[in-house]
Amino acid sequence: LLFHISPGAGLLEGVLPFVLAYHSECPLEAAEVDALFGLALMRVCTSVSMSAYQSKLDPDNEYLLISAQPAWKLLERVAADGIEECAPAFLRKALGFDTDG
């Protein structure tokens, strides 16, 4: 989900088309919407963790570290923007849910 956002796009605005499309085919419940962005972040964290682990096992495989660079940049961007806290309300509003949680 987060890997498909262009570097210049807003992170929440960038995930919105994917979330809207998914929701139109398989409606999400409010609790799922609240968890979605955090789970997407955890997927990125898992990816960089596995890349680091695999690069220790195979230090000559440069691809493992190269593929992790965009993920690290994304995590740094999320941390700098601090959007993980407002993501649930943003997505709830976009999908027509009550924003009071």
N, C-alpha and C positions, 0 to 999 in steps of 0.2 A: 504494500500500500504506500508506504512512505518512500520507497525506492523509486517510484515512478513520478515524483514531483520534480519539475524543472527547477534548477537552482535559483532562478529569478522569481519564481512564484511564491506567494504566501503559503505557508505550510498548511494551514487549515483550508484555505481556498483551494489549494492544490489537491487535497484528498477528497474534497466535496463531490466532484463528479463521480468518483469511484463509489463513495458511500451512497450517493443518490441512486446510482445505477443498481447497486446491490440491493438496496432497500426496495426498489421498485419490483424486483424479481423475487426477493425473499425478505419480507418485512422484518425489520429489527424491532426488538422490544426496547423499552427505555433503558433497562439495565445493560443491555448489550451496547447501546449507543454510548452510555457512560463509560464503558470499559474499552471501547474500540480503539481510541487513540493511544491509551496506555499500553494496550496489547500490541499495537503496531510498533510502539517504541521498544517494547521488550523483544520483539522479533528482530529489530535492528541490533539491539544489544547482544542477542544470541548470535547473530551473524558475525559481529566483530569478535566476540569471545571465541567462537569456533575457528575463525580465521587465525587468531593469535595462537590458539592451541595447535592447529594443523601446521602453522608455519614453524613451530618449535619441533614438530615431528619431521617436517620436510623443509629445512631452512633454505634449500636451493630453489624452491618453488616460488618464484617472484610473484606469480599470479595471485597467490593467497593474500599477500600484502597489498598489491595493487587494487584488488577488488574490495578491500576493506576501507580504502581511503575515502570514497564517497560516503560510506556509512558513518565513518568518524566525523566527517564534515557535517553530515546531517544531524548527528547527535549534538555536536557543538552548537549548531544553529538553534536547535530546540532549546538547549540550555540557555543560550544567550537571549532568545526571544521570550522564554518563560511561558510558552503557550500551552504546556501540558495541563495547566490548571484551568484555563478557559475553554479547552477543547470540548469537554462534555456539553457545556451550555451552548456553544457555537453549533455543534452537530445536532443537539436536541432542537434548537430553533430552526435549523435548516430542514429538518425532517418533520417539523410540525408537532413536536412533543412539548409538554410543559417544561419551561426552562428553570423552574424552581427546584427540580430534582426530586 
